[in-house]
């Protein structure tokens, strides 16, 4: 089993690229990773560390490829008290629902007993042409928190 499971939700591929980049950086730091783009609940271990990376689609909506996981979690309400997670949201501040998808996911995971490690990273694509860069900066402090968890 991987130390960290990265779960990405993406409409145009940006969140997938960020998740893959963060997986490389985590492996460079000595962690093992598994990256899943739009997994279903059956694909996940209900323990360990998850890193959710998702863009926001439409009016604060989840991307189509991660919506089924969200729906399953919401319907089945599994006990996630053995899950620690980090969260990275990607969006545009042009919208009132900036990073609305990661906020929905974060809220659901917390309601199911998961424990969040660190603050959620919210990346504004209007400020960062390459969202991997601010995500990598955030990851450095998140790794330090993981080591102390």
Phi, psi and omega per residue, in radians:
X1 nan 2.428 -3.133
X2 -1.250 2.626 3.040
X3 -1.102 -0.711 -3.062
X4 -2.345 2.249 3.059
X5 -1.797 2.064 3.095
X6 -1.633 2.263 -3.100
X7 -2.103 2.071 -3.105
X8 -1.992 2.533 3.018
X9 -2.185 2.104 -3.016
X10 -2.552 2.484 3.058
X11 -1.676 -0.807 -3.086
X12 -1.921 0.039 3.076
X13 1.809 -0.211 -3.090
X14 -1.068 -0.777 -3.139
X15 -1.179 -0.572 3.072
X16 -1.097 -0.770 3.125
X17 -1.092 -0.725 3.130
X18 -1.108 -0.801 3.139
X19 -1.053 -0.762 3.138
X20 -1.147 -0.679 3.102
X21 -1.123 -0.783 3.135
X22 -1.147 -0.615 3.079
X23 -1.062 -0.759 3.102
X24 -1.046 -0.785 -3.123
X25 -1.148 -0.672 3.090
X26 -1.125 -0.717 3.113
X27 -1.153 -0.667 3.055
X28 -1.050 -0.513 -3.125
X29 -1.523 0.029 3.051
X30 1.767 0.054 3.106
X31 -1.561 2.704 2.936
X32 -1.712 2.535 -3.083
X33 -2.323 2.771 2.944
X34 -2.365 2.262 -3.119
X35 -1.948 2.169 -3.119
X36 -2.135 2.159 3.125
X37 -1.710 1.842 3.130
X38 1.181 0.892 -3.134
X39 -1.293 2.932 2.977
X40 -1.763 2.897 -3.102
X41 -1.003 -0.677 -3.132
X42 -1.109 -0.317 3.138
X43 -1.447 -0.142 -2.989
X44 -1.959 2.554 2.971
X45 -1.465 2.422 -3.125
X46 -1.582 0.584 3.027
X47 -2.662 2.858 3.129
X48 1.734 -2.725 -3.052
X49 -2.064 2.234 3.069
X50 -1.947 2.528 2.974
X51 -2.151 1.936 -3.111
X52 -1.610 2.200 3.085
X53 -2.214 1.984 -3.118
X54 -2.492 2.526 2.990
X55 -1.513 2.987 3.065
X56 -1.935 2.363 -3.084
X57 -2.027 2.481 3.066
X58 1.041 -2.352 -3.083
X59 -1.638 1.083 3.111
X60 1.459 0.308 -3.073
X61 -1.533 2.757 3.035
X62 -1.318 2.582 3.031
X63 -1.079 2.660 -3.095
X64 -0.974 -0.588 -3.039
X65 -1.363 -0.252 3.118
X66 -1.944 -0.159 3.111
X67 -1.018 -0.739 3.137
X68 -1.049 -0.665 3.098
X69 -1.112 -0.799 3.114
X70 -1.010 -0.798 -3.127
X71 -1.102 -0.729 3.117
X72 -1.107 -0.797 3.124
X73 -1.047 -0.761 -3.114
X74 -1.159 -0.659 -3.107
X75 -1.382 -0.762 -3.040
X76 -1.509 -0.423 3.126
X77 0.829 1.001 3.123
X78 -1.198 2.746 3.076
X79 -1.345 1.974 -3.138
X80 -1.867 0.428 -3.099
X81 -1.156 -0.228 3.083
X82 -1.732 0.199 3.129
X83 -1.900 2.285 2.936
X84 -1.878 2.543 -3.112
X85 -2.519 2.706 2.954
X86 -2.070 2.804 -3.045
X87 -2.444 2.307 3.083
X88 -2.231 2.093 3.103
X89 -1.909 2.494 3.132
X90 -2.185 2.250 -3.124
X91 -2.902 -3.002 -3.139
X92 -2.107 2.247 3.128
X93 -1.189 -0.096 3.053
X94 -1.108 -0.356 -3.043
X95 -1.867 2.515 3.077
X96 -1.079 -0.442 -3.075
X97 -1.703 0.556 3.139
X98 -0.851 2.123 3.129
X99 0.997 0.546 3.131
X100 -1.097 -0.572 -3.111
X101 -1.142 -0.793 -3.119
X102 -1.196 -0.566 3.099
X103 -1.128 -0.700 3.092
X104 -1.108 -0.791 -3.106
X105 -1.140 -0.792 3.129
X106 -1.008 -0.826 -3.128
X107 -1.065 -0.757 -3.140
X108 -1.129 -0.813 -3.132
X109 -1.058 -0.746 3.118
X110 -1.102 -0.694 -3.136
X111 -1.163 -0.376 3.131
X112 -1.653 0.118 3.046
X113 1.698 -0.048 3.111
X114 -1.162 2.646 -3.121
X115 -1.915 2.199 -3.129
X116 -1.489 2.344 3.057
X117 -1.807 2.018 3.107
X118 1.369 3.084 3.117
X119 -1.445 2.715 3.054
X120 -1.273 2.317 3.024
X121 -1.453 2.269 3.093
X122 -2.108 1.920 -3.036
X123 -1.792 2.134 3.109
X124 -1.603 1.989 -3.100
X125 -1.166 -0.287 3.091
X126 -1.289 -0.426 3.130
X127 -1.689 -0.366 -3.038
X128 -2.288 1.854 3.088
X129 -1.107 -0.552 -3.131
X130 -2.047 1.672 -3.063
X131 -1.128 -0.294 3.090
X132 -1.079 -0.553 -3.087
X133 -1.131 -0.970 3.110
X134 -1.159 -0.514 3.100
X135 -1.128 -0.684 3.126
X136 -1.160 -0.689 3.089
X137 -1.068 -0.836 3.105
X138 -1.025 -0.731 -3.088
X139 -1.031 -0.628 3.139
X140 -1.009 -0.796 3.130
X141 -1.289 -0.567 3.131
X142 -1.140 -0.713 3.102
X143 -1.034 -0.739 3.114
X144 -1.073 -0.694 3.096
X145 -1.144 -0.675 3.121
X146 -1.064 -0.727 -3.103
X147 -1.150 -0.424 3.139
X148 -1.715 -0.033 -3.090
X149 -1.273 nan nan
